[in-house]
Amino acid sequence: MVRPLIGVVRAATGRLAPLGAPLDFVARALPWPVDVLVRDSASTPEGARAAALSLADAGVRAVVTLGGTETLPAVARACTEREVPCVSTTLPWQVFRAEVFDARHRPGWAFHFSWGVDDIATVFADLWEHLGPARTVGCLWNDGTQGRALRRWFRPVAESRGHRLVDLSYREHGGELPGLADVEVVTSAATARDLATAVAGVDPRLVTCSRWLTYPFSVARHGLDRVATIVYWTPRHAHRGSGGRSARDLAAAYEAATDEPWLQPLGVAHGLMEVACHVVTATDSRADTARLLAGTRLPTLAGVLDWSAGPAAGVATIPLAGGQWRTGTRPELVVVDNRHVPAVPVGGGLLLSPRS
C-alpha cells in the first residue's frame, strides 16, 4: 500500500536554522505512518514560498511548517494558492491571520495553532505584577510586523490591567536603542543581541521578552540571565502524543541525538506531525483532508488542538505559562507562573533584580 506523503518546510540554512532543527528531528528521526519530504526555506519568504510550491508539485497531501514572521505566511499563502492543506505553528494567531488571509487567500486551506498576542500580554502582566500593580513598562518594539501586532493586540490588554506602557521604538538589527533608566520593567520582542544592548548598564528589575528569547541558544549567546518569557511547552508538560510518547521522552531523545538542550518548538513540531498524520491517513484527497482539518479536535504532545472551537476560522489555540531563564552551564527555563496552565508544575519563584 502506498503511504500518504507529507511535506515539511523548515529552515536548514539562514538565520532561522536553529528553529528548523527541532522540526527536522521530529519529522525525520521519529516513526510516522506516512512518507515525509523535507524542503529548506533558506530563512527567507522567497525560499519558503519556493519550498512550498516544490512540495505541492511533488504531490504531498499536506504541508507542515513553523516560524518565522515572514516565512510561515509565505508557506501558507503558497499552499492556499495550490489548494494544499497547510498546518503551521509558533506565530501568534492574530499575526497569522493578518499576514495570510486576504481577498485572494481565504480560509479553508491554511490551518494554524498557537497562542495570541493578547495571551502574551496577559502572561507578561501577571509577571509585572509581582512588583506590584500599575507598573510603568518600557516597550522595546520595532516598526515591523511584530511591533505593529504588539501595539494593536498587546497594548490594550496590558493597559486594561492598569499598566502604563511607554513605547520606545527601535530599529532592529543595528539601529540605535533608547535609554531605559527611568523604568523598572522592560518588555520586548527583540532579538537577543538587541535586547542585551538595550539593557546593558540599565539594570531594570524585570525584563519580559518573547520571540527569540523563548530559545536557550539566544540566552546562552548573550548571557541574558533572569529574562522572563512565555512558556508553551516543556518536558514537564503532561501531554502525551501518538504512541504514548511523553514530553520528557521527546526532550530526552532530542538531547541524546543532538547533544543540544531541548527547546520549546520540539513539542509543537510533534503536534504538527500528529495532526498531519491523523488527517491524511483518514482521507483520500487534499480537499477531504482540508475539510477534516477544519473540524479536527486531537490530543497531541502539544496539547489538545481544536479547530472546531478556535477563536477564528483556521485557528486552534494553546495556553501559555510564564517562565524565566537561569543561566549556568546550560540555560534553564523555569516555569514561575502557571495560573493559565495549572497542570504544568512551577519550578521556582520569579527573581527580580534590585535597583542599584
FILUMKE-205739 format. One record per residue (C-alpha): residue in three letters; x, y, z. Coordinates in nm, 3 decimals. Each point is the difference from the previous one (the first is absolute). Example, Ala and Ser with C-alpha at 12.3 -4.5 7.8 and 13.67 -1.06 7.14 Angstrom:
2
rest: ALA | u: 1.230 | v: -0.450 | w: 0.780 .
rest: SER | u: 0.137 | v: 0.344 | w: -0.066 .
END
This chain:
356
rest: MET | u: 0.000 | v: 0.000 | w: 0.000 .
rest: VAL | u: 0.125 | v: 0.346 | w: -0.093 .
rest: ARG | u: 0.036 | v: 0.219 | w: 0.307 .
rest: PRO | u: -0.119 | v: 0.363 | w: -0.002 .
rest: LEU | u: 0.269 | v: 0.262 | w: -0.056 .
rest: ILE | u: 0.044 | v: 0.297 | w: 0.235 .
rest: GLY | u: 0.216 | v: 0.301 | w: -0.083 .
rest: VAL | u: 0.208 | v: 0.188 | w: 0.256 .
rest: VAL | u: 0.134 | v: 0.352 | w: -0.049 .
rest: ARG | u: 0.271 | v: 0.078 | w: 0.253 .
rest: ALA | u: 0.300 | v: 0.231 | w: 0.014 .
rest: ALA | u: 0.319 | v: -0.199 | w: -0.054 .
rest: THR | u: 0.205 | v: 0.307 | w: -0.091 .
rest: GLY | u: -0.013 | v: 0.369 | w: 0.091 .
rest: ARG | u: -0.087 | v: 0.181 | w: 0.321 .
rest: LEU | u: -0.299 | v: -0.225 | w: 0.083 .
rest: ALA | u: 0.195 | v: -0.325 | w: -0.025 .
rest: PRO | u: 0.006 | v: -0.057 | w: 0.380 .
rest: LEU | u: -0.380 | v: -0.014 | w: -0.012 .
rest: GLY | u: 0.005 | v: -0.243 | w: -0.290 .
rest: ALA | u: 0.201 | v: -0.256 | w: 0.195 .
rest: PRO | u: -0.276 | v: -0.125 | w: 0.232 .
rest: LEU | u: -0.252 | v: -0.030 | w: -0.284 .
rest: ASP | u: 0.256 | v: -0.186 | w: -0.210 .
rest: PHE | u: 0.073 | v: -0.237 | w: 0.289 .
rest: VAL | u: -0.366 | v: -0.071 | w: 0.067 .
rest: ALA | u: -0.082 | v: -0.053 | w: -0.369 .
rest: ARG | u: 0.299 | v: -0.218 | w: -0.090 .
rest: ALA | u: 0.114 | v: -0.179 | w: 0.315 .
rest: LEU | u: -0.334 | v: -0.115 | w: 0.140 .
rest: PRO | u: -0.227 | v: -0.269 | w: -0.150 .
rest: TRP | u: -0.313 | v: 0.120 | w: -0.182 .
rest: PRO | u: -0.261 | v: -0.188 | w: -0.209 .
rest: VAL | u: 0.079 | v: 0.221 | w: -0.301 .
rest: ASP | u: 0.287 | v: 0.086 | w: -0.231 .
rest: VAL | u: 0.162 | v: 0.337 | w: 0.062 .
rest: LEU | u: 0.156 | v: 0.239 | w: -0.250 .
rest: VAL | u: 0.202 | v: 0.291 | w: 0.146 .
rest: ARG | u: 0.091 | v: 0.329 | w: -0.169 .
rest: ASP | u: 0.216 | v: 0.290 | w: 0.122 .
rest: SER | u: -0.153 | v: 0.349 | w: 0.027 .
rest: ALA | u: 0.348 | v: 0.157 | w: 0.014 .
rest: SER | u: -0.152 | v: 0.229 | w: 0.267 .
rest: THR | u: -0.148 | v: 0.232 | w: -0.263 .
rest: PRO | u: -0.361 | v: 0.048 | w: -0.116 .
rest: GLU | u: 0.111 | v: -0.062 | w: -0.359 .
rest: GLY | u: 0.168 | v: -0.325 | w: 0.099 .
rest: ALA | u: -0.299 | v: -0.103 | w: 0.211 .
rest: ARG | u: -0.239 | v: 0.059 | w: -0.288 .
rest: ALA | u: 0.220 | v: -0.192 | w: -0.243 .
rest: ALA | u: 0.026 | v: -0.289 | w: 0.247 .
rest: ALA | u: -0.377 | v: -0.018 | w: 0.042 .
rest: LEU | u: -0.063 | v: 0.010 | w: -0.375 .
rest: SER | u: 0.259 | v: -0.273 | w: -0.052 .
rest: LEU | u: -0.179 | v: -0.220 | w: 0.252 .
rest: ALA | u: -0.337 | v: 0.070 | w: -0.164 .
rest: ASP | u: 0.144 | v: -0.106 | w: -0.337 .
rest: ALA | u: 0.142 | v: -0.316 | w: 0.164 .
rest: GLY | u: -0.352 | v: -0.109 | w: 0.092 .
rest: VAL | u: 0.002 | v: 0.036 | w: 0.378 .
rest: ARG | u: -0.339 | v: -0.034 | w: 0.168 .
rest: ALA | u: 0.079 | v: 0.269 | w: 0.260 .
rest: VAL | u: 0.282 | v: 0.236 | w: 0.101 .
rest: VAL | u: 0.119 | v: 0.083 | w: 0.353 .
rest: THR | u: 0.223 | v: 0.287 | w: 0.110 .
rest: LEU | u: 0.089 | v: 0.221 | w: 0.298 .
rest: GLY | u: 0.147 | v: 0.351 | w: 0.046 .
rest: GLY | u: 0.085 | v: 0.274 | w: -0.097 .
rest: THR | u: -0.190 | v: 0.321 | w: -0.052 .
rest: GLU | u: 0.059 | v: 0.016 | w: -0.377 .
rest: THR | u: 0.072 | v: -0.359 | w: -0.099 .
rest: LEU | u: -0.304 | v: -0.164 | w: 0.158 .
rest: PRO | u: -0.256 | v: 0.222 | w: -0.177 .
rest: ALA | u: 0.186 | v: -0.053 | w: -0.328 .
rest: VAL | u: -0.044 | v: -0.376 | w: 0.033 .
rest: ALA | u: -0.367 | v: 0.030 | w: 0.098 .
rest: ARG | u: -0.080 | v: 0.234 | w: -0.290 .
rest: ALA | u: 0.176 | v: -0.223 | w: -0.254 .
rest: CYS | u: -0.188 | v: -0.304 | w: 0.129 .
rest: THR | u: -0.330 | v: 0.188 | w: -0.018 .
rest: GLU | u: 0.069 | v: 0.094 | w: -0.363 .
rest: ARG | u: 0.071 | v: -0.364 | w: -0.089 .
rest: GLU | u: -0.283 | v: -0.131 | w: 0.221 .
rest: VAL | u: 0.229 | v: -0.210 | w: 0.217 .
rest: PRO | u: -0.094 | v: -0.018 | w: 0.372 .
rest: CYS | u: 0.261 | v: 0.172 | w: 0.217 .
rest: VAL | u: 0.039 | v: -0.032 | w: 0.378 .
rest: SER | u: 0.229 | v: 0.247 | w: 0.179 .
rest: THR | u: 0.096 | v: 0.125 | w: 0.345 .
rest: THR | u: 0.216 | v: 0.235 | w: 0.217 .
rest: LEU | u: -0.135 | v: 0.329 | w: -0.134 .
rest: PRO | u: -0.269 | v: 0.181 | w: 0.202 .
rest: TRP | u: -0.328 | v: -0.087 | w: -0.162 .
rest: GLN | u: -0.107 | v: 0.361 | w: -0.062 .
rest: VAL | u: 0.323 | v: 0.060 | w: -0.194 .
rest: PHE | u: -0.057 | v: -0.323 | w: -0.195 .
rest: ARG | u: -0.345 | v: 0.109 | w: -0.110 .
rest: ALA | u: 0.106 | v: 0.357 | w: -0.078 .
rest: GLU | u: 0.296 | v: -0.112 | w: -0.210 .
rest: VAL | u: -0.160 | v: -0.298 | w: -0.178 .
rest: PHE | u: -0.362 | v: 0.072 | w: -0.077 .
rest: ASP | u: -0.121 | v: 0.263 | w: -0.248 .
rest: ALA | u: -0.232 | v: 0.020 | w: -0.299 .
rest: ARG | u: 0.214 | v: -0.255 | w: -0.188 .
rest: HIS | u: 0.100 | v: -0.225 | w: 0.290 .
rest: ARG | u: -0.313 | v: -0.096 | w: 0.190 .
rest: PRO | u: -0.036 | v: -0.245 | w: 0.291 .
rest: GLY | u: -0.050 | v: -0.361 | w: -0.096 .
rest: TRP | u: 0.348 | v: -0.129 | w: -0.079 .
rest: ALA | u: 0.226 | v: 0.161 | w: 0.263 .
rest: PHE | u: -0.035 | v: -0.120 | w: 0.361 .
rest: HIS | u: 0.197 | v: 0.128 | w: 0.296 .
rest: PHE | u: 0.036 | v: -0.067 | w: 0.371 .
rest: SER | u: 0.169 | v: 0.235 | w: 0.243 .
rest: TRP | u: -0.058 | v: 0.255 | w: 0.274 .
rest: GLY | u: -0.118 | v: 0.357 | w: -0.054 .
rest: VAL | u: 0.178 | v: 0.331 | w: 0.044 .
rest: ASP | u: -0.262 | v: 0.069 | w: 0.266 .
rest: ASP | u: 0.107 | v: -0.317 | w: 0.182 .
rest: ILE | u: 0.360 | v: 0.125 | w: 0.007 .
rest: ALA | u: -0.121 | v: 0.328 | w: 0.149 .
rest: THR | u: -0.198 | v: -0.183 | w: 0.268 .
rest: VAL | u: 0.294 | v: -0.216 | w: 0.106 .
rest: PHE | u: 0.243 | v: 0.292 | w: 0.000 .
rest: ALA | u: -0.239 | v: 0.215 | w: 0.203 .
rest: ASP | u: -0.027 | v: -0.285 | w: 0.251 .
rest: LEU | u: 0.379 | v: 0.010 | w: 0.036 .
rest: TRP | u: 0.025 | v: 0.380 | w: 0.022 .
rest: GLU | u: -0.247 | v: -0.004 | w: 0.287 .
rest: HIS | u: 0.246 | v: -0.193 | w: 0.213 .
rest: LEU | u: 0.148 | v: 0.350 | w: 0.048 .
rest: GLY | u: -0.343 | v: 0.145 | w: 0.083 .
rest: PRO | u: -0.298 | v: 0.132 | w: -0.199 .
rest: ALA | u: 0.003 | v: 0.272 | w: -0.266 .
rest: ARG | u: 0.361 | v: -0.018 | w: -0.119 .
rest: THR | u: 0.162 | v: 0.238 | w: -0.248 .
rest: VAL | u: 0.140 | v: -0.224 | w: -0.272 .
rest: GLY | u: 0.254 | v: 0.096 | w: -0.265 .
rest: CYS | u: -0.089 | v: -0.168 | w: -0.329 .
rest: LEU | u: 0.283 | v: -0.080 | w: -0.243 .
rest: TRP | u: -0.213 | v: -0.054 | w: -0.307 .
rest: ASN | u: 0.114 | v: 0.026 | w: -0.360 .
rest: ASP | u: -0.198 | v: 0.153 | w: -0.286 .
rest: GLY | u: -0.045 | v: -0.328 | w: -0.188 .
rest: THR | u: -0.262 | v: -0.274 | w: 0.014 .
rest: GLN | u: 0.082 | v: -0.089 | w: 0.361 .
rest: GLY | u: -0.018 | v: 0.358 | w: 0.122 .
rest: ARG | u: -0.328 | v: 0.070 | w: -0.177 .
rest: ALA | u: -0.153 | v: -0.314 | w: 0.149 .
rest: LEU | u: 0.114 | v: 0.092 | w: 0.352 .
rest: ARG | u: -0.145 | v: 0.349 | w: -0.028 .
rest: ARG | u: -0.329 | v: -0.134 | w: -0.133 .
rest: TRP | u: -0.062 | v: -0.305 | w: 0.221 .
rest: PHE | u: 0.248 | v: 0.009 | w: 0.291 .
rest: ARG | u: -0.035 | v: 0.363 | w: 0.111 .
rest: PRO | u: -0.379 | v: 0.000 | w: 0.066 .
rest: VAL | u: 0.021 | v: -0.313 | w: 0.217 .
rest: ALA | u: 0.291 | v: 0.131 | w: 0.206 .
rest: GLU | u: -0.156 | v: 0.345 | w: 0.041 .
rest: SER | u: -0.332 | v: -0.151 | w: 0.107 .
rest: ARG | u: 0.192 | v: -0.139 | w: 0.299 .
rest: GLY | u: 0.103 | v: 0.351 | w: 0.099 .
rest: HIS | u: 0.355 | v: -0.003 | w: -0.138 .
rest: ARG | u: 0.151 | v: 0.302 | w: -0.173 .
rest: LEU | u: 0.187 | v: -0.097 | w: -0.314 .
rest: VAL | u: 0.274 | v: 0.230 | w: -0.128 .
rest: ASP | u: 0.068 | v: -0.074 | w: -0.366 .
rest: LEU | u: 0.377 | v: 0.005 | w: -0.061 .
rest: SER | u: 0.018 | v: -0.087 | w: -0.369 .
rest: TYR | u: 0.327 | v: -0.125 | w: -0.140 .
rest: ARG | u: 0.138 | v: -0.107 | w: -0.336 .
rest: GLU | u: 0.081 | v: -0.368 | w: 0.011 .
rest: HIS | u: 0.344 | v: -0.144 | w: -0.079 .
rest: GLY | u: 0.244 | v: 0.280 | w: 0.064 .
rest: GLY | u: -0.216 | v: 0.307 | w: 0.050 .
rest: GLU | u: 0.039 | v: 0.238 | w: 0.291 .
rest: LEU | u: -0.174 | v: -0.111 | w: 0.316 .
rest: PRO | u: -0.155 | v: 0.231 | w: 0.260 .
rest: GLY | u: 0.101 | v: 0.035 | w: 0.364 .
rest: LEU | u: -0.223 | v: -0.172 | w: 0.253 .
rest: ALA | u: 0.127 | v: 0.145 | w: 0.326 .
rest: ASP | u: -0.341 | v: 0.132 | w: 0.108 .
rest: VAL | u: -0.192 | v: -0.331 | w: -0.010 .
rest: GLU | u: 0.013 | v: -0.304 | w: 0.227 .
rest: VAL | u: -0.155 | v: -0.236 | w: -0.254 .
rest: VAL | u: 0.097 | v: -0.050 | w: -0.365 .
rest: THR | u: -0.197 | v: -0.205 | w: -0.250 .
rest: SER | u: 0.096 | v: -0.090 | w: -0.354 .
rest: ALA | u: -0.005 | v: -0.241 | w: -0.291 .
rest: ALA | u: 0.355 | v: 0.097 | w: -0.096 .
rest: THR | u: 0.279 | v: -0.225 | w: -0.112 .
rest: ALA | u: 0.228 | v: -0.109 | w: 0.283 .
rest: ARG | u: 0.280 | v: 0.222 | w: -0.131 .
rest: ASP | u: -0.218 | v: 0.310 | w: -0.008 .
rest: LEU | u: -0.147 | v: -0.073 | w: 0.341 .
rest: ALA | u: 0.343 | v: -0.053 | w: 0.155 .
rest: THR | u: 0.117 | v: 0.331 | w: -0.147 .
rest: ALA | u: -0.310 | v: 0.183 | w: 0.121 .
rest: VAL | u: 0.018 | v: -0.110 | w: 0.364 .
rest: ALA | u: 0.378 | v: 0.013 | w: 0.040 .
rest: GLY | u: 0.081 | v: 0.226 | w: 0.293 .
rest: VAL | u: -0.366 | v: 0.084 | w: 0.063 .
rest: ASP | u: -0.088 | v: -0.282 | w: 0.243 .
rest: PRO | u: -0.382 | v: -0.015 | w: -0.017 .
rest: ARG | u: -0.159 | v: -0.209 | w: 0.273 .
rest: LEU | u: -0.177 | v: -0.222 | w: -0.252 .
rest: VAL | u: 0.027 | v: -0.063 | w: -0.374 .
rest: THR | u: -0.272 | v: -0.189 | w: -0.189 .
rest: CYS | u: 0.074 | v: -0.099 | w: -0.357 .
rest: SER | u: -0.161 | v: -0.243 | w: -0.244 .
rest: ARG | u: 0.107 | v: -0.107 | w: -0.348 .
rest: TRP | u: 0.374 | v: -0.091 | w: -0.001 .
rest: LEU | u: 0.020 | v: 0.004 | w: 0.380 .
rest: THR | u: -0.211 | v: -0.316 | w: 0.018 .
rest: TYR | u: 0.303 | v: -0.199 | w: -0.121 .
rest: PRO | u: 0.308 | v: -0.103 | w: 0.203 .
rest: PHE | u: 0.256 | v: 0.081 | w: -0.270 .
rest: SER | u: -0.101 | v: 0.367 | w: 0.003 .
rest: VAL | u: 0.036 | v: 0.017 | w: 0.379 .
rest: ALA | u: 0.335 | v: -0.180 | w: 0.006 .
rest: ARG | u: 0.151 | v: 0.207 | w: -0.278 .
rest: HIS | u: -0.069 | v: 0.333 | w: 0.171 .
rest: GLY | u: 0.004 | v: -0.089 | w: 0.370 .
rest: LEU | u: -0.356 | v: 0.117 | w: 0.061 .
rest: ASP | u: -0.055 | v: -0.129 | w: 0.352 .
rest: ARG | u: -0.344 | v: 0.039 | w: 0.163 .
rest: VAL | u: -0.180 | v: 0.107 | w: -0.317 .
rest: ALA | u: -0.363 | v: -0.113 | w: 0.027 .
rest: THR | u: -0.185 | v: -0.140 | w: -0.299 .
rest: ILE | u: -0.299 | v: -0.201 | w: -0.114 .
rest: VAL | u: -0.010 | v: -0.377 | w: 0.047 .
rest: TYR | u: -0.209 | v: -0.208 | w: -0.239 .
rest: TRP | u: 0.171 | v: -0.339 | w: 0.040 .
rest: THR | u: 0.251 | v: -0.166 | w: 0.232 .
rest: PRO | u: 0.102 | v: -0.359 | w: 0.084 .
rest: ARG | u: -0.215 | v: 0.039 | w: 0.313 .
rest: HIS | u: -0.324 | v: 0.052 | w: -0.193 .
rest: ALA | u: -0.237 | v: -0.289 | w: 0.062 .
rest: HIS | u: -0.110 | v: -0.043 | w: -0.363 .
rest: ARG | u: 0.055 | v: -0.332 | w: -0.174 .
rest: GLY | u: 0.032 | v: -0.044 | w: -0.371 .
rest: SER | u: -0.079 | v: -0.276 | w: -0.245 .
rest: GLY | u: 0.140 | v: -0.332 | w: 0.113 .
rest: GLY | u: 0.001 | v: 0.119 | w: 0.361 .
rest: ARG | u: 0.317 | v: 0.209 | w: -0.037 .
rest: SER | u: 0.040 | v: 0.245 | w: 0.289 .
rest: ALA | u: 0.145 | v: 0.349 | w: -0.005 .
rest: ARG | u: 0.292 | v: -0.125 | w: 0.207 .
rest: ASP | u: 0.060 | v: -0.285 | w: -0.248 .
rest: LEU | u: 0.015 | v: 0.242 | w: -0.292 .
rest: ALA | u: 0.237 | v: 0.241 | w: 0.172 .
rest: ALA | u: 0.232 | v: -0.283 | w: 0.105 .
rest: ALA | u: 0.006 | v: -0.146 | w: -0.352 .
rest: TYR | u: 0.086 | v: 0.337 | w: -0.152 .
rest: GLU | u: 0.279 | v: 0.069 | w: 0.248 .
rest: ALA | u: 0.148 | v: -0.347 | w: -0.048 .
rest: ALA | u: -0.005 | v: 0.034 | w: -0.379 .
rest: THR | u: 0.128 | v: 0.357 | w: -0.027 .
rest: ASP | u: 0.193 | v: 0.070 | w: 0.323 .
rest: GLU | u: -0.198 | v: 0.324 | w: 0.012 .
rest: PRO | u: -0.249 | v: 0.108 | w: 0.270 .
rest: TRP | u: -0.370 | v: -0.052 | w: -0.062 .
rest: LEU | u: -0.191 | v: 0.300 | w: -0.128 .
rest: GLN | u: -0.365 | v: 0.091 | w: -0.011 .
rest: PRO | u: -0.066 | v: -0.058 | w: -0.374 .
rest: LEU | u: 0.059 | v: -0.373 | w: 0.053 .
rest: GLY | u: -0.344 | v: -0.051 | w: 0.151 .
rest: VAL | u: -0.193 | v: 0.201 | w: -0.257 .
rest: ALA | u: 0.199 | v: -0.156 | w: -0.286 .
rest: HIS | u: -0.116 | v: -0.338 | w: 0.131 .
rest: GLY | u: -0.354 | v: 0.137 | w: 0.011 .
rest: LEU | u: 0.029 | v: 0.109 | w: -0.365 .
rest: MET | u: 0.097 | v: -0.349 | w: -0.110 .
rest: GLU | u: -0.270 | v: -0.163 | w: 0.212 .
rest: VAL | u: -0.271 | v: 0.217 | w: -0.152 .
rest: ALA | u: 0.127 | v: -0.046 | w: -0.354 .
rest: CYS | u: 0.023 | v: -0.378 | w: 0.038 .
rest: HIS | u: -0.346 | v: -0.015 | w: 0.157 .
rest: VAL | u: -0.170 | v: 0.179 | w: -0.289 .
rest: VAL | u: 0.188 | v: -0.141 | w: -0.300 .
rest: THR | u: -0.037 | v: -0.362 | w: 0.113 .
rest: ALA | u: -0.376 | v: 0.051 | w: 0.037 .
rest: THR | u: -0.062 | v: 0.157 | w: -0.342 .
rest: ASP | u: 0.073 | v: -0.061 | w: -0.369 .
rest: SER | u: 0.037 | v: 0.352 | w: -0.142 .
rest: ARG | u: 0.131 | v: 0.345 | w: 0.085 .
rest: ALA | u: -0.352 | v: 0.141 | w: 0.005 .
rest: ASP | u: -0.122 | v: -0.267 | w: 0.243 .
rest: THR | u: 0.307 | v: 0.056 | w: 0.215 .
rest: ALA | u: -0.075 | v: 0.372 | w: 0.021 .
rest: ARG | u: -0.363 | v: -0.064 | w: 0.091 .
rest: LEU | u: 0.103 | v: -0.242 | w: 0.274 .
rest: LEU | u: 0.254 | v: 0.247 | w: 0.138 .
rest: ALA | u: -0.266 | v: 0.269 | w: 0.037 .
rest: GLY | u: -0.181 | v: -0.211 | w: 0.260 .
rest: THR | u: 0.292 | v: -0.184 | w: 0.157 .
rest: ARG | u: 0.036 | v: -0.029 | w: 0.376 .
rest: LEU | u: 0.303 | v: -0.209 | w: 0.089 .
rest: PRO | u: 0.200 | v: -0.063 | w: 0.320 .
rest: THR | u: 0.370 | v: 0.037 | w: -0.087 .
rest: LEU | u: 0.336 | v: 0.048 | w: 0.167 .
rest: ALA | u: -0.064 | v: 0.374 | w: -0.043 .
rest: GLY | u: -0.334 | v: -0.023 | w: 0.182 .
rest: VAL | u: -0.356 | v: -0.038 | w: -0.127 .
rest: LEU | u: -0.021 | v: 0.173 | w: -0.339 .
rest: ASP | u: -0.357 | v: 0.094 | w: -0.086 .
rest: TRP | u: -0.078 | v: 0.174 | w: -0.328 .
rest: SER | u: -0.372 | v: -0.053 | w: 0.053 .
rest: ALA | u: -0.008 | v: 0.250 | w: 0.288 .
rest: GLY | u: 0.282 | v: 0.245 | w: -0.076 .
rest: PRO | u: -0.024 | v: 0.380 | w: 0.023 .
rest: ALA | u: -0.010 | v: 0.032 | w: -0.381 .
rest: ALA | u: -0.021 | v: -0.215 | w: -0.311 .
rest: GLY | u: 0.309 | v: -0.212 | w: -0.047 .
rest: VAL | u: 0.130 | v: 0.062 | w: 0.353 .
rest: ALA | u: 0.050 | v: -0.218 | w: 0.307 .
rest: THR | u: 0.161 | v: 0.132 | w: 0.316 .
rest: ILE | u: 0.240 | v: -0.122 | w: 0.267 .
rest: PRO | u: 0.044 | v: 0.164 | w: 0.344 .
rest: LEU | u: 0.307 | v: 0.173 | w: 0.139 .
rest: ALA | u: 0.181 | v: -0.007 | w: 0.332 .
rest: GLY | u: 0.259 | v: 0.250 | w: 0.120 .
rest: GLY | u: 0.365 | v: -0.103 | w: 0.018 .
rest: GLN | u: 0.338 | v: 0.148 | w: 0.086 .
rest: TRP | u: 0.350 | v: -0.090 | w: -0.113 .
rest: ARG | u: 0.274 | v: -0.102 | w: 0.240 .
rest: THR | u: 0.345 | v: 0.000 | w: -0.157 .
rest: GLY | u: 0.264 | v: -0.258 | w: 0.085 .
rest: THR | u: 0.181 | v: -0.276 | w: -0.187 .
rest: ARG | u: -0.316 | v: -0.014 | w: -0.208 .
rest: PRO | u: -0.283 | v: 0.253 | w: 0.023 .
rest: GLU | u: -0.300 | v: -0.137 | w: 0.191 .
rest: LEU | u: -0.355 | v: 0.117 | w: -0.066 .
rest: VAL | u: -0.189 | v: -0.006 | w: 0.330 .
rest: VAL | u: -0.380 | v: 0.024 | w: 0.011 .
rest: VAL | u: -0.073 | v: 0.274 | w: 0.254 .
rest: ASP | u: -0.373 | v: 0.063 | w: -0.059 .
rest: ASN | u: -0.244 | v: -0.272 | w: -0.106 .
rest: ARG | u: -0.338 | v: 0.159 | w: 0.074 .
rest: HIS | u: -0.114 | v: -0.048 | w: -0.364 .
rest: VAL | u: 0.151 | v: -0.351 | w: -0.028 .
rest: PRO | u: -0.041 | v: -0.147 | w: 0.350 .
rest: ALA | u: 0.098 | v: -0.351 | w: -0.112 .
rest: VAL | u: 0.357 | v: 0.121 | w: -0.063 .
rest: PRO | u: 0.192 | v: 0.009 | w: 0.329 .
rest: VAL | u: 0.169 | v: 0.318 | w: 0.118 .
rest: GLY | u: 0.375 | v: -0.053 | w: 0.022 .
rest: GLY | u: 0.094 | v: 0.308 | w: 0.201 .
rest: GLY | u: -0.085 | v: 0.357 | w: 0.090 .
rest: LEU | u: 0.040 | v: 0.305 | w: -0.222 .
rest: LEU | u: 0.337 | v: 0.166 | w: 0.069 .
rest: LEU | u: 0.006 | v: 0.381 | w: -0.004 .
rest: SER | u: 0.314 | v: 0.207 | w: -0.030 .
rest: PRO | u: 0.056 | v: 0.268 | w: 0.266 .
rest: ARG | u: 0.033 | v: 0.355 | w: -0.126 .
rest: SER | u: 0.352 | v: 0.134 | w: 0.046 .
END
